[in-house]
Amino acid sequence: MTQTMKVIGIGDDGQQSLLPLYRTWIDECELLIGGERHLSFFPEHTGEKRVLKGGLKALVEELAAVTRKTVILASGDPLFYGIGSLLAKKLNVEIYPNLSSIQLAFAKMGEAWQDATFASVHGRSIKGLAQRIDGKEKVALLTDQENTPATIAKYLLAFGMTEYDAFVGENLGSPDERTGWYSLEEMTDMAASELNVVILKKKRTSPIWPLGIADEEFSQRKPDKGLITKREVRILSIAQLQLHPRSIVWDIGTCTGSVAIEAARIARDGEVYGVEKNADDLENCRQNMAKFRTDLTVVHARAPQGLEAFPDPDAVFIGGSGGELRELLHLCCTRLREGGRIVVNAATIETLYEATQAFADEGFETSVTLAQLSRSKPILSLTRFEALNPIYIITAWAKQATTEGGKTDE
C-alpha cells in the first residue's frame, strides 16, 4: 500500500520558514525529495535525499510504488506555477503551502494583489507575453535564468510598453533579500539575482485598440496601399472565425497583419501564426505587431509552404492564396481541430466557386456572405458614399458525423 506523501512549500530562509510540525515530518521521513537548494537546508537529514531535476514523468512513475514515508519540497506555494498540481493529479499527496514569492513581493510593495494578472516565463517562452498583459494594471511575472528582468524589460520596450514601472524582488525572505522600483530603461542593464520576481505596475496611460482598428493606422506597402483586409470586412471575418481566448489561429497571406493582429488581441492566451510571400509586406506586418503589441509568429513563405511547422489550428483565415487554393484548403481542412472554422475572403466569383467546391469535396459545410459596403466621403459641403470592392466571406466547418438513423453522432 502506497504512503500518503507530503508536498511541503519552503521559503528562501530554509527551515525558519517552516512550522514545527512540518519540520517534524521532514525529520521523520525516509525519503526527502527536492531541488539542490531545498535539500541543502537539511544537511543533518539521515534518510535518503534525492535531487529533483529535469522531467517529472519518470519520478512520478517511481513514486507511485513507494511505500516509505516521503516528503517532497517545493518553493513557496507548490500549487502556484509549481509541481503541486501535477503531483496531486498523479499521486496520493497532501499539500502544505508556504508564502509564495509573489505574495512576499506584493507585501514589500504594500500593494493588494487580488486584482493582479499573473503570468510565468519561468521555464517557458516569453513569446506572446505582449498581448497577454497589454493594458493590465498590475502584472506579476515569475522569471528564470533566460527570461531575466533585463530580458523582460527589453522585450516590453520593443512593444513600446513604457507606461509600466517594475518592482523587482530578489531572494525574497532570505538574508540576501533586495527589492526596488525601476523604469524599464533602468531594468535593461540590471544584473539580478537568479531568484527574483518582477511586478509591473502601470503608471502612465496606455493606448487602447478596440476591435476594428482603422485601416490607416496600419503600416502598408507604398505607393500601392490597399493590400489590407478592410476594417468592415475584417470585423465580419473575425466574427465568423468564432475565436476564444486560447485559440490557435493561422492567417494565410497575412500581408500587413491586420487580421492576425486583431485575432491575437482576442486570443490573448492562444497563439497566432501568419505566412506571407512578400518580404515588404512582412516587414510592414512586423512594424504593426510592435505598434499594436501583438507577438505573432510570422514566416516568409508561399503557402502552403511554411504551414508544416505550425500547430494544428482552431481557426484559419485566408486572405490570399497565390493560386494554390485547392491544395491549401485540403491542407487546412486536414489540420483543422475539431469544432474549428476556416474563413476565406474572395474578391471574384471564380475564387468563390473554387473554394465552395473544394470545401464540398472535403466534406465541409459552408455559408457565404456577400459584403457590399460603402463609406461616407465629403464632397465640397456635401457627403456622398464611396463603395468598397465587394467581398465574398466564405465560412467552412466540418460536417458532423451522423448515425444510420440520421441523428447527429455525439
Salt bridges, closest charged atoms under 4 A:
ASP12 OD1 - ARG37 NH1 2.72
GLU36 OE2 - LYS53 NZ 3.05
GLU48 OE2 - ARG50 NH2 3.11
GLU48 OE1 - ARG68 NH1 2.98
GLU62 OE2 - ARG50 NH1 2.55
GLU94 OE1 - LYS6 NZ 3.68
GLU111 OE1 - LYS138 NZ 3.42
GLU111 OE2 - LYS201 NZ 2.34
ASP115 OD1 - LYS138 NZ 3.03
ASP134 OD2 - ARG265 NH1 3.12
ASP134 OD1 - ARG293 NH1 2.90
GLU137 OE2 - LYS202 NZ 3.23
GLU163 OE2 - ARG293 NH1 2.61
ASP165 OD2 - LYS203 NZ 3.99
ASP165 OD1 - ARG204 NH2 2.83
GLU170 OE2 - ARG178 NE 2.68
GLU177 OE2 - LYS108 NZ 2.96
ASP215 OD1 - ARG234 NH2 2.65
ASP215 OD2 - ARG375 NH2 2.79
GLU217 OE1 - LYS291 NZ 2.91
ASP224 OD2 - ARG221 NH1 3.42
GLU232 OE1 - ARG375 NH2 2.88
GLU262 OE2 - ARG234 NH1 2.74
ASP281 OD2 - ARG221 NH2 2.53
ASP295 OD1 - LYS127 NZ 2.93
ASP312 OD1 - ARG335 NE 2.44
ASP314 OD2 - ARG337 NH1 3.56
GLU324 OE2 - ARG302 NE 2.90
ASP361 OD2 - ARG326 NH1 2.69
GLU362 OE2 - HIS330 ND1 2.79
GLU386 OE2 - LYS377 NZ 3.25
GLU386 OE2 - ARG384 NH2 3.46
